[in-house]
Amino acid sequence: MFPAENLRDWRGEKVIDPAGDKIGELEAVYVDTATDEPAFVTVKVGFIGRHKLVFVPVDGATVSPSAVRVRYDKKLATEAPSIDLDGELTATDEPAVYAHYGLGYQPGASGERRLGRR
């Protein structure tokens, strides 16, 4: 395992929890708009015809040849705030994503969004 870099290159790969359980497939990367550093990934979870995208923090994530390992367990991740496959995270929903993982949320100095999809 080595630190996760260039997460966009891992789109479509497995995302696993610390125990190695598959959470889903990496769909997109959301960066912190203040630093342009990856903050969350969306992970496609669910069953055929009933997929959704959940948000999972990438702080401390590592990669192996076949998966991205995050620090959060599968149950917590699959219960995270979600959007439809073709949906978009709204500015009003951003604080809930951070709160789900016990992370502090602070909008930009002028009230701008904290997350941007890349």
C-alpha positions, 0 to 999 in steps of 0.5 A, a space after each residue: 500500500 502507498 499513499 493515494 495520489 492522482 485519485 482520478 486515475 483510479 476511477 472505476 476501481 474498487 474502494 475498500 474499507 480498513 478490513 478489506 471489505 468492498 464498499 463500491 467503485 470509485 466514481 469521482 473526486 471532490 476537491 477542497 476548493 480552498 486547497 485544490 486537494 482531494 477531500 472526498 470521493 464518490 463511491 457507487 454503491 447499491 444493486 443493479 438498477 438501484 445505485 447511488 453515489 456516497 461520499 467518503 473522505 480520502 484523508 489517509 487513503 492508500 492504494 494497492 494495485 487493485 483498490 483504494 483503501 479508505 479509513 472508514 468502514 463499509 457500514 459508515 460509508 454506505 450510510 453516508 449522504 448520497 446523490 443519484 448517479 447523475 446528481 450533484 451535491 448542493 451547497 446546502 448538503 455539504 455540511 451534512 457530508 462532513 458531519 456524517 464523518 465527524 469532520 468540521 465544516 467551514 465554508 469559504 471566507 465569502 461563503 463559497 462552496 467547500 467541495 468541487 468535483 474534478 
